[in-house]
Amino acid sequence: MTVWDQRPVESANLFNPAFCGEIIRLCVKSYFKESGRTFPYALAFLVLPIVLYHDTRVTMSARQYSYLHVWVQDNMHLRVNFANRARELVPVTREAITFLLQIGALELSNDAALHANSYRRKKIGSQNEASIASCYDKSELLGKWFARAGDTATIYVMWGVKP
């Protein structure tokens, strides 16, 4: 990971640990709400490459799709370069999870599972508020889909990547 003050402004803003962490935390929270189970740590590395990629995010629809595998089958083009995106975002995901663990927004259990803790998030006031809200909404939808999709290995196979 590049030192913070040496990152390009666009990269620093998009990959801000607080923003990326909130995307992951909302997915973890939604997964738990849907399944009653803690979130597998390995799945966290799929959240950002799915949610932050605009083309993927705009195809996600709770009204049209109830299950992850159906959505992925109908949108196979989204798997193109997914492995590269996921690989490039591993350091960003690690940094975001570390940030969340430090502030107590997430807990990591002994069985490598994540649990979201409640905390007060400050309201975001920016010109990109709709885009940020879209990322948060799609993250919650992804958490529900992950909860219904089966085990971690199955989800990784759907995306054509290896943990």
N, C-alpha and C positions, 0 to 999 in steps of 0.2 A: 504494500500500500504506500502510495506517495505521501510524503509529509504534508500535513494539512495546508500550510501556507504556500506550498508549491503546486497545489492542484489548480487546474483551470477553474474559473468562477462557475461555469456551467456545470462542470463535473462535481464541484464541491456542493453546489446547491441541490442537484439531483440526487447525489449519493450521500447526502447529509445523514449521519447516523440516527438522528432523532426522527427524521422523515421516514427513512427506510425501516427503522425500528418500529415505528408505529404501524407501518404496513404489515410487518411480520406479526406484531402483537395482536392486531385485529384479526388476522388469519388464525392465530393460535386460539384466541378467545372464541371465535366463531366455530372452530373445530370442536372445542370442548363443549360449547353450548349444544351443538348438533349431536355429538356422540357420547358425551360424558367421559371421554378418555383424554388423557394428556396427549399433547402433540409430539409426534416423533421428531427428534432433533434433525434427522436427515432430510425431512420434508421442508424444513426452513430454507434450504438451499434452492428450492424450486420456486418459492414465492416471488422473489424480486424479478427473476427473469420472465415470469409470466405477467405479473401485474405492471411492471414498469414499461414493458414493451407496448407501445400504443396500438399496433395492429392486433395484438392479442387481446388487449383490454377492451377494444371496441366490439369485438365479437362475443364477449361474455355477456350472456343474458339469462337472468333467472326465469324470465317468462318463457323463453324458448327451450332452455335446457335444464333438466333436473339432475343430471349426472355428468360427471367429468368425462367418462369414456365416450359418451354420445357426442359431447361437444368437441372433444379431440378428434373423433372419427369424422365429424362434419367439417372440421377445419384443419385437415392434415397439413396444409401449407404452413401452419404456424410452427410446425416442428422443424422446418428448414432453419438451420443455424442455431437452433435452440441449445444444443450442446455447447457451442462456443459462447453464447450469451451466459449460460449457466456457469461455465468455467470462469468467465471474466468477472462475474459478480460474486464469486466465492469470498474474496477479501472484503467486499462491501457487506455481505451478509454476516460474516464473522464480526466485523466492526460494529454493525448494528446490534447484533445479539449481545456482544460484550457491553455495549452502552446500556441496553435494557437490563442486563443483569446487575450492572453497577448502580443503576437508579432504583432497582427493586421492582421494575415493571414486569419482569419475567423471572421465573425460577426454573432452574435446571435440576431435575430429579436424578437419583442414583441410577435409574434405568435409561438415561439419556433421553428424557422427554421434557418438553417445555410446558409450563403452565403460566398463563397471564394473570397478573395481579391487577386489581383495580387501582386507579389513580386518576387524579384530575388533570385533564389535558387542557392547555390553554387554547382558546379559540384562535383559529388562523385568520388573519386579515391580510389578504394579498390579491393581486390581480389574477393569479392563477388558482384561485380558490376552487373553481369548478373542476379543474384538472386534478387537484389534490383530493377533493371529495370523491371524484371518480376512482382514483387509486384506492382510497379507503373502502369504498363500497365494493369494488371488485375483489379486494382482499378478503372481505367478509364472505362474499359469495364463494371464493376459492376455498376458504376454510370449510364451508358446508360441503362442497364437492369432494374435498379430500376426505372428510369424515365418512362419506357414503361410498368412496371408491375402493376400499379394501386396504390392504397393507402397503407399506412404503415401497416394497420391491415392485408391486403391481403398478403403482403410480409412476415410478421411474421408467418402467417398461413402456407405459403409454406414451411417454415423452421421448422415448428412444435414447435414454441416457443411463449410465451406470452410477450408482452411489459412490 
